[in-house]
């Protein structure tokens, strides 16, 4: 017993994790943003893109 210390390595596969958060808004079109349920930010972004 190493003074109560436990040494280990943890492996976690982020690519295979079904709960991994993804940024679906990155590079999304205004229509995709609306489909994702963010109508107000989508409206503001559409207005900003037009200027």
PQR file with spaces between the fields and no chain letter, atoms N, CA, C, O and H, PARSE charges and radii, in Angstrom:
ATOM       1  N    UNK     1       0.857   -1.164    0.000 -0.4000 1.5000
ATOM       2  CA   UNK     1       0.000    0.000    0.000 -0.0000 2.0000
ATOM       3  C    UNK     1       0.899    1.221    0.000  0.5500 1.7000
ATOM       4  O    UNK     1       1.800    1.331    0.832 -0.5500 1.4000
ATOM       5  N    UNK     2       0.683    2.063   -0.849 -0.4000 1.5000
ATOM       6  CA   UNK     2       1.528    3.211   -1.127 -0.0000 2.0000
ATOM       7  C    UNK     2       1.128    4.404   -0.261  0.5500 1.7000
ATOM       8  O    UNK     2       0.926    5.500   -0.785 -0.5500 1.4000
ATOM       9  H    UNK     2      -0.048    1.974   -1.525  0.4000 1.0000
ATOM      10  N    UNK     3       1.013    4.217    1.030 -0.4000 1.5000
ATOM      11  CA   UNK     3       0.599    5.309    1.900 -0.0000 2.0000
ATOM      12  C    UNK     3      -0.863    5.696    1.686  0.5500 1.7000
ATOM      13  O    UNK     3      -1.251    6.826    1.983 -0.5500 1.4000
ATOM      14  H    UNK     3       1.177    3.327    1.456  0.4000 1.0000
ATOM      15  N    UNK     4      -1.676    4.776    1.177 -0.4000 1.5000
ATOM      16  CA   UNK     4      -3.084    5.044    0.938 -0.0000 2.0000
ATOM      17  C    UNK     4      -3.376    5.635   -0.443  0.5500 1.7000
ATOM      18  O    UNK     4      -4.535    5.862   -0.789 -0.5500 1.4000
ATOM      19  H    UNK     4      -1.362    3.858    0.935  0.4000 1.0000
ATOM      20  N    UNK     5      -2.335    5.880   -1.222 -0.4000 1.5000
ATOM      21  CA   UNK     5      -2.540    6.450   -2.548 -0.0000 2.0000
ATOM      22  C    UNK     5      -2.859    5.357   -3.563  0.5500 1.7000
ATOM      23  O    UNK     5      -2.303    4.260   -3.509 -0.5500 1.4000
ATOM      24  H    UNK     5      -1.394    5.696   -0.941  0.4000 1.0000
ATOM      25  N    UNK     6      -3.742    5.667   -4.469 -0.4000 1.5000
ATOM      26  CA   UNK     6      -4.082    4.748   -5.545 -0.0000 2.0000
ATOM      27  C    UNK     6      -3.748    5.433   -6.856  0.5500 1.7000
ATOM      28  O    UNK     6      -4.229    6.533   -7.127 -0.5500 1.4000
ATOM      29  H    UNK     6      -4.194    6.558   -4.513  0.4000 1.0000
ATOM      30  N    UNK     7      -2.936    4.794   -7.661 -0.4000 1.5000
ATOM      31  CA   UNK     7      -2.565    5.340   -8.953 -0.0000 2.0000
ATOM      32  C    UNK     7      -3.362    4.631  -10.041  0.5500 1.7000
ATOM      33  O    UNK     7      -3.438    3.403  -10.046 -0.5500 1.4000
ATOM      34  H    UNK     7      -2.545    3.900   -7.440  0.4000 1.0000
ATOM      35  N    UNK     8      -3.944    5.370  -10.940 -0.4000 1.5000
ATOM      36  CA   UNK     8      -4.674    4.757  -12.047 -0.0000 2.0000
ATOM      37  C    UNK     8      -4.720    5.739  -13.207  0.5500 1.7000
ATOM      38  O    UNK     8      -4.499    6.939  -13.047 -0.5500 1.4000
ATOM      39  H    UNK     8      -3.882    6.368  -10.935  0.4000 1.0000
ATOM      40  N    UNK     9      -5.009    5.198  -14.358 -0.4000 1.5000
ATOM      41  CA   UNK     9      -5.241    6.019  -15.540 -0.0000 2.0000
ATOM      42  C    UNK     9      -6.671    5.804  -15.978  0.5500 1.7000
ATOM      43  O    UNK     9      -7.198    4.692  -15.930 -0.5500 1.4000
ATOM      44  H    UNK     9      -5.188    4.223  -14.488  0.4000 1.0000
ATOM      45  N    UNK    10      -7.281    6.877  -16.400 -0.4000 1.5000
ATOM      46  CA   UNK    10      -8.659    6.793  -16.867 -0.0000 2.0000
ATOM      47  C    UNK    10      -8.667    7.068  -18.364  0.5500 1.7000
ATOM      48  O    UNK    10      -8.066    8.034  -18.835 -0.5500 1.4000
ATOM      49  H    UNK    10      -6.853    7.780  -16.439  0.4000 1.0000
ATOM      50  N    UNK    11      -9.350    6.215  -19.097 -0.4000 1.5000
ATOM      51  CA   UNK    11      -9.488    6.408  -20.528 -0.0000 2.0000
ATOM      52  C    UNK    11     -10.943    6.722  -20.822  0.5500 1.7000
ATOM      53  O    UNK    11     -11.845    6.005  -20.388 -0.5500 1.4000
ATOM      54  H    UNK    11      -9.839    5.430  -18.714  0.4000 1.0000
ATOM      55  N    UNK    12     -11.161    7.776  -21.545 -0.4000 1.5000
ATOM      56  CA   UNK    12     -12.523    8.161  -21.871 -0.0000 2.0000
ATOM      57  C    UNK    12     -12.572    8.520  -23.345  0.5500 1.7000
ATOM      58  O    UNK    12     -11.879    9.435  -23.789 -0.5500 1.4000
ATOM      59  H    UNK    12     -10.429    8.359  -21.898  0.4000 1.0000
ATOM      60  N    UNK    13     -13.381    7.809  -24.097 -0.4000 1.5000
ATOM      61  CA   UNK    13     -13.486    8.019  -25.537 -0.0000 2.0000
ATOM      62  C    UNK    13     -14.540    9.089  -25.820  0.5500 1.7000
ATOM      63  O    UNK    13     -15.736    8.797  -25.833 -0.5500 1.4000
ATOM      64  H    UNK    13     -13.944    7.065  -23.736  0.4000 1.0000
ATOM      65  N    UNK    14     -14.100   10.323  -26.046 -0.4000 1.5000
ATOM      66  CA   UNK    14     -15.031   11.421  -26.276 -0.0000 2.0000
ATOM      67  C    UNK    14     -15.795   11.276  -27.585  0.5500 1.7000
ATOM      68  O    UNK    14     -16.938   11.722  -27.682 -0.5500 1.4000
ATOM      69  H    UNK    14     -13.128   10.561  -26.036  0.4000 1.0000
ATOM      70  N    UNK    15     -15.189   10.664  -28.584 -0.4000 1.5000
ATOM      71  CA   UNK    15     -15.864   10.527  -29.869 -0.0000 2.0000
ATOM      72  C    UNK    15     -17.030    9.550  -29.806  0.5500 1.7000
ATOM      73  O    UNK    15     -18.016    9.721  -30.523 -0.5500 1.4000
ATOM      74  H    UNK    15     -14.260   10.301  -28.505  0.4000 1.0000
ATOM      75  N    UNK    16     -16.937    8.546  -28.974 -0.4000 1.5000
ATOM      76  CA   UNK    16     -17.987    7.537  -28.879 -0.0000 2.0000
ATOM      77  C    UNK    16     -19.005    7.858  -27.786  0.5500 1.7000
ATOM      78  O    UNK    16     -19.955    7.101  -27.584 -0.5500 1.4000
ATOM      79  H    UNK    16     -16.136    8.407  -28.391  0.4000 1.0000
ATOM      80  N    UNK    17     -18.816    8.961  -27.088 -0.4000 1.5000
ATOM      81  CA   UNK    17     -19.705    9.324  -25.985 -0.0000 2.0000
ATOM      82  C    UNK    17     -21.018    9.878  -26.527  0.5500 1.7000
ATOM      83  O    UNK    17     -21.013   10.933  -27.162 -0.5500 1.4000
ATOM      84  H    UNK    17     -18.045    9.576  -27.251  0.4000 1.0000
ATOM      85  N    UNK    18     -22.146    9.197  -26.298 -0.4000 1.5000
ATOM      86  CA   UNK    18     -23.416    9.702  -26.829 -0.0000 2.0000
ATOM      87  C    UNK    18     -23.887   10.973  -26.124  0.5500 1.7000
ATOM      88  O    UNK    18     -24.797   11.643  -26.611 -0.5500 1.4000
ATOM      89  H    UNK    18     -22.151    8.340  -25.782  0.4000 1.0000
ATOM      90  N    UNK    19     -23.289   11.309  -24.998 -0.4000 1.5000
ATOM      91  CA   UNK    19     -23.690   12.500  -24.248 -0.0000 2.0000
ATOM      92  C    UNK    19     -22.745   13.672  -24.473  0.5500 1.7000
ATOM      93  O    UNK    19     -22.871   14.711  -23.825 -0.5500 1.4000
ATOM      94  H    UNK    19     -22.550   10.764  -24.602  0.4000 1.0000
ATOM      95  N    UNK    20     -21.805   13.506  -25.385 -0.4000 1.5000
ATOM      96  CA   UNK    20     -20.847   14.579  -25.675 -0.0000 2.0000
ATOM      97  C    UNK    20     -21.594   15.786  -26.241  0.5500 1.7000
ATOM      98  O    UNK    20     -22.406   15.653  -27.156 -0.5500 1.4000
ATOM      99  H    UNK    20     -21.703   12.662  -25.911  0.4000 1.0000
ATOM     100  N    UNK    21     -21.313   16.947  -25.694 -0.4000 1.5000
ATOM     101  CA   UNK    21     -21.954   18.169  -26.180 -0.0000 2.0000
ATOM     102  C    UNK    21     -21.357   18.568  -27.523  0.5500 1.7000
ATOM     103  O    UNK    21     -20.146   18.488  -27.728 -0.5500 1.4000
ATOM     104  H    UNK    21     -20.654   17.055  -24.950  0.4000 1.0000
ATOM     105  N    UNK    22     -22.209   18.992  -28.416 -0.4000 1.5000
ATOM     106  CA   UNK    22     -21.744   19.481  -29.705 -0.0000 2.0000
ATOM     107  C    UNK    22     -22.303   20.876  -29.935  0.5500 1.7000
ATOM     108  O    UNK    22     -23.364   21.231  -29.421 -0.5500 1.4000
ATOM     109  H    UNK    22     -23.193   19.057  -28.249  0.4000 1.0000
ATOM     110  N    UNK    23     -21.593   21.634  -30.691 -0.4000 1.5000
ATOM     111  CA   UNK    23     -22.018   22.988  -31.015 -0.0000 2.0000
ATOM     112  C    UNK    23     -22.681   22.957  -32.381  0.5500 1.7000
ATOM     113  O    UNK    23     -22.005   23.081  -33.403 -0.5500 1.4000
ATOM     114  H    UNK    23     -20.731   21.346  -31.108  0.4000 1.0000
ATOM     115  N    UNK    24     -23.977   22.794  -32.407 -0.4000 1.5000
ATOM     116  CA   UNK    24     -24.696   22.710  -33.670 -0.0000 2.0000
ATOM     117  C    UNK    24     -24.934   24.074  -34.296  0.5500 1.7000
ATOM     118  O    UNK    24     -25.336   24.159  -35.456 -0.5500 1.4000
ATOM     119  H    UNK    24     -24.525   22.693  -31.577  0.4000 1.0000
ATOM     120  N    UNK    25     -24.695   25.135  -33.551 -0.4000 1.5000
ATOM     121  CA   UNK    25     -24.900   26.468  -34.099 -0.0000 2.0000
ATOM     122  C    UNK    25     -23.687   26.976  -34.871  0.5500 1.7000
ATOM     123  O    UNK    25     -23.808   27.886  -35.691 -0.5500 1.4000
ATOM     124  H    UNK    25     -24.369   25.067  -32.608  0.4000 1.0000
ATOM     125  N    UNK    26     -22.526   26.393  -34.614 -0.4000 1.5000
ATOM     126  CA   UNK    26     -21.315   26.842  -35.291 -0.0000 2.0000
ATOM     127  C    UNK    26     -21.446   26.595  -36.791  0.5500 1.7000
ATOM     128  O    UNK    26     -21.544   25.451  -37.235 -0.5500 1.4000
ATOM     129  H    UNK    26     -22.428   25.654  -33.948  0.4000 1.0000
ATOM     130  N    UNK    27     -21.446   27.652  -37.547 -0.4000 1.5000
ATOM     131  CA   UNK    27     -21.539   27.544  -38.997 -0.0000 2.0000
ATOM     132  C    UNK    27     -22.934   27.231  -39.518  0.5500 1.7000
ATOM     133  O    UNK    27     -23.095   26.934  -40.702 -0.5500 1.4000
ATOM     134  H    UNK    27     -21.367   28.582  -37.186  0.4000 1.0000
ATOM     135  N    UNK    28     -23.942   27.290  -38.658 -0.4000 1.5000
ATOM     136  CA   UNK    28     -25.306   26.984  -39.078 -0.0000 2.0000
ATOM     137  C    UNK    28     -25.889   28.141  -39.876  0.5500 1.7000
ATOM     138  O    UNK    28     -25.570   29.309  -39.650 -0.5500 1.4000
ATOM     139  H    UNK    28     -23.811   27.531  -37.696  0.4000 1.0000
ATOM     140  N    UNK    29     -26.739   27.783  -40.801 -0.4000 1.5000
ATOM     141  CA   UNK    29     -27.452   28.827  -41.550 -0.0000 2.0000
ATOM     142  C    UNK    29     -28.584   29.357  -40.674  0.5500 1.7000
ATOM     143  O    UNK    29     -28.900   28.783  -39.632 -0.5500 1.4000
ATOM     144  H    UNK    29     -26.998   26.835  -40.985  0.4000 1.0000
ATOM     145  N    UNK    30     -29.182   30.448  -41.109 -0.4000 1.5000
ATOM     146  CA   UNK    30     -30.303   31.008  -40.349 -0.0000 2.0000
ATOM     147  C    UNK    30     -31.442   29.999  -40.253  0.5500 1.7000
ATOM     148  O    UNK    30     -32.094   29.904  -39.213 -0.5500 1.4000
ATOM     149  H    UNK    30     -28.925   30.914  -41.956  0.4000 1.0000
ATOM     150  N    UNK    31     -31.691   29.251  -41.311 -0.4000 1.5000
ATOM     151  CA   UNK    31     -32.757   28.243  -41.295 -0.0000 2.0000
ATOM     152  C    UNK    31     -32.433   27.118  -40.304  0.5500 1.7000
ATOM     153  O    UNK    31     -33.317   26.669  -39.575 -0.5500 1.4000
ATOM     154  H    UNK    31     -31.162   29.328  -42.156  0.4000 1.0000
ATOM     155  N    UNK    32     -31.205   26.669  -40.269 -0.4000 1.5000
ATOM     156  CA   UNK    32     -30.803   25.638  -39.298 -0.0000 2.0000
ATOM     157  C    UNK    32     -30.947   26.157  -37.876  0.5500 1.7000
ATOM     158  O    UNK    32     -31.360   25.415  -36.984 -0.5500 1.4000
ATOM     159  H    UNK    32     -30.487   27.034  -40.861  0.4000 1.0000
ATOM     160  N    UNK    33     -30.613   27.417  -37.655 -0.4000 1.5000
ATOM     161  CA   UNK    33     -30.756   28.003  -36.324 -0.0000 2.0000
ATOM     162  C    UNK    33     -32.219   28.020  -35.906  0.5500 1.7000
ATOM     163  O    UNK    33     -32.544   27.716  -34.759 -0.5500 1.4000
ATOM     164  H    UNK    33     -30.278   28.020  -38.380  0.4000 1.0000
ATOM     165  N    UNK    34     -33.101   28.375  -36.838 -0.4000 1.5000
ATOM     166  CA   UNK    34     -34.535   28.368  -36.527 -0.0000 2.0000
ATOM     167  C    UNK    34     -35.013   26.951  -36.196  0.5500 1.7000
ATOM     168  O    UNK    34     -35.797   26.762  -35.265 -0.5500 1.4000
ATOM     169  H    UNK    34     -32.837   28.622  -37.770  0.4000 1.0000
ATOM     170  N    UNK    35     -34.549   25.969  -36.946 -0.4000 1.5000
ATOM     171  CA   UNK    35     -34.950   24.583  -36.676 -0.0000 2.0000
ATOM     172  C    UNK    35     -34.444   24.082  -35.328  0.5500 1.7000
ATOM     173  O    UNK    35     -35.055   23.205  -34.719 -0.5500 1.4000
ATOM     174  H    UNK    35     -33.913   26.123  -37.702  0.4000 1.0000
ATOM     175  N    UNK    36     -33.337   24.634  -34.868 -0.4000 1.5000
ATOM     176  CA   UNK    36     -32.790   24.235  -33.567 -0.0000 2.0000
ATOM     177  C    UNK    36     -33.517   24.905  -32.406  0.5500 1.7000
ATOM     178  O    UNK    36     -33.209   24.636  -31.246 -0.5500 1.4000
ATOM     179  H    UNK    36     -32.840   25.347  -35.363  0.4000 1.0000
ATOM     180  N    UNK    37     -34.475   25.772  -32.706 -0.4000 1.5000
ATOM     181  CA   UNK    37     -35.277   26.362  -31.645 -0.0000 2.0000
ATOM     182  C    UNK    37     -34.733   27.633  -31.049  0.5500 1.7000
ATOM     183  O    UNK    37     -35.032   27.956  -29.900 -0.5500 1.4000
ATOM     184  H    UNK    37     -34.726   25.991  -33.649  0.4000 1.0000
ATOM     185  N    UNK    38     -33.953   28.347  -31.795 -0.4000 1.5000
ATOM     186  CA   UNK    38     -33.429   29.610  -31.293 -0.0000 2.0000
ATOM     187  C    UNK    38     -33.862   30.741  -32.225  0.5500 1.7000
ATOM     188  O    UNK    38     -33.021   31.362  -32.874 -0.5500 1.4000
ATOM     189  H    UNK    38     -33.710   28.084  -32.729  0.4000 1.0000
ATOM     190  N    UNK    39     -35.160   31.013  -32.296 -0.4000 1.5000
ATOM     191  CA   UNK    39     -35.636   31.992  -33.286 -0.0000 2.0000
ATOM     192  C    UNK    39     -35.125   33.411  -33.059  0.5500 1.7000
ATOM     193  O    UNK    39     -34.780   34.092  -34.024 -0.5500 1.4000
ATOM     194  H    UNK    39     -35.844   30.508  -31.768  0.4000 1.0000
ATOM     195  N    UNK    40     -35.069   33.865  -31.840 -0.4000 1.5000
ATOM     196  CA   UNK    40     -34.618   35.244  -31.609 -0.0000 2.0000
ATOM     197  C    UNK    40     -33.147   35.420  -31.952  0.5500 1.7000
ATOM     198  O    UNK    40     -32.814   36.352  -32.685 -0.5500 1.4000
ATOM     199  H    UNK    40     -35.350   33.312  -31.056  0.4000 1.0000
ATOM     200  N    UNK    41     -32.251   34.574  -31.460 -0.4000 1.5000
ATOM     201  CA   UNK    41     -30.855   34.716  -31.894 -0.0000 2.0000
ATOM     202  C    UNK    41     -30.711   34.541  -33.407  0.5500 1.7000
ATOM     203  O    UNK    41     -29.879   35.201  -34.029 -0.5500 1.4000
ATOM     204  H    UNK    41     -32.521   33.817  -30.865  0.4000 1.0000
ATOM     205  N    UNK    42     -31.511   33.660  -33.998 -0.4000 1.5000
ATOM     206  CA   UNK    42     -31.436   33.462  -35.444 -0.0000 2.0000
ATOM     207  C    UNK    42     -31.844   34.740  -36.173  0.5500 1.7000
ATOM     208  O    UNK    42     -31.225   35.110  -37.170 -0.5500 1.4000
ATOM     209  H    UNK    42     -32.186   33.123  -33.492  0.4000 1.0000
ATOM     210  N    UNK    43     -32.876   35.412  -35.682 -0.4000 1.5000
ATOM     211  CA   UNK    43     -33.310   36.664  -36.300 -0.0000 2.0000
ATOM     212  C    UNK    43     -32.212   37.718  -36.213  0.5500 1.7000
ATOM     213  O    UNK    43     -31.925   38.406  -37.192 -0.5500 1.4000
ATOM     214  H    UNK    43     -33.379   35.112  -34.872  0.4000 1.0000
ATOM     215  N    UNK    44     -31.596   37.841  -35.029 -0.4000 1.5000
ATOM     216  CA   UNK    44     -30.528   38.834  -34.857 -0.0000 2.0000
ATOM     217  C    UNK    44     -29.325   38.518  -35.736  0.5500 1.7000
ATOM     218  O    UNK    44     -28.726   39.418  -36.324 -0.5500 1.4000
ATOM     219  H    UNK    44     -31.829   37.282  -34.233  0.4000 1.0000
ATOM     220  N    UNK    45     -28.972   37.239  -35.824 -0.4000 1.5000
ATOM     221  CA   UNK    45     -27.844   36.868  -36.663 -0.0000 2.0000
ATOM     222  C    UNK    45     -28.124   37.104  -38.135  0.5500 1.7000
ATOM     223  O    UNK    45     -27.243   37.534  -38.880 -0.5500 1.4000
ATOM     224  H    UNK    45     -29.458   36.508  -35.346  0.4000 1.0000
ATOM     225  N    UNK    46     -29.350   36.823  -38.553 -0.4000 1.5000
ATOM     226  CA   UNK    46     -29.727   37.069  -39.949 -0.0000 2.0000
ATOM     227  C    UNK    46     -29.631   38.550  -40.252  0.5500 1.7000
ATOM     228  O    UNK    46     -29.136   38.934  -41.312 -0.5500 1.4000
ATOM     229  H    UNK    46     -30.066   36.474  -37.948  0.4000 1.0000
ATOM     230  N    UNK    47     -30.096   39.389  -39.339 -0.4000 1.5000
ATOM     231  CA   UNK    47     -30.010   40.838  -39.532 -0.0000 2.0000
ATOM     232  C    UNK    47     -28.553   41.283  -39.590  0.5500 1.7000
ATOM     233  O    UNK    47     -28.187   42.107  -40.428 -0.5500 1.4000
ATOM     234  H    UNK    47     -30.499   39.077  -38.478  0.4000 1.0000
ATOM     235  N    UNK    48     -27.727   40.743  -38.707 -0.4000 1.5000
ATOM     236  CA   UNK    48     -26.303   41.120  -38.668 -0.0000 2.0000
ATOM     237  C    UNK    48     -25.588   40.666  -39.934  0.5500 1.7000
ATOM     238  O    UNK    48     -24.705   41.368  -40.428 -0.5500 1.4000
ATOM     239  H    UNK    48     -28.025   40.073  -38.026  0.4000 1.0000
ATOM     240  N    UNK    49     -25.951   39.518  -40.461 -0.4000 1.5000
ATOM     241  CA   UNK    49     -25.314   39.025  -41.684 -0.0000 2.0000
ATOM     242  C    UNK    49     -25.660   39.898  -42.885  0.5500 1.7000
ATOM     243  O    UNK    49     -24.858   40.023  -43.811 -0.5500 1.4000
ATOM     244  H    UNK    49     -26.668   38.948  -40.060  0.4000 1.0000
ATOM     245  N    UNK    50     -26.845   40.502  -42.878 -0.4000 1.5000
ATOM     246  CA   UNK    50     -27.290   41.322  -43.997 -0.0000 2.0000
ATOM     247  C    UNK    50     -26.577   42.662  -44.048  0.5500 1.7000
ATOM     248  O    UNK    50     -26.586   43.324  -45.085 -0.5500 1.4000
ATOM     249  H    UNK    50     -27.496   40.401  -42.126  0.4000 1.0000
ATOM     250  N    UNK    51     -25.962   43.073  -42.955 -0.4000 1.5000
ATOM     251  CA   UNK    51     -25.297   44.382  -42.935 -0.0000 2.0000
ATOM     252  C    UNK    51     -23.824   44.270  -43.171  0.5500 1.7000
ATOM     253  O    UNK    51     -23.122   45.281  -43.185 -0.5500 1.4000
ATOM     254  H    UNK    51     -25.955   42.535  -42.112  0.4000 1.0000
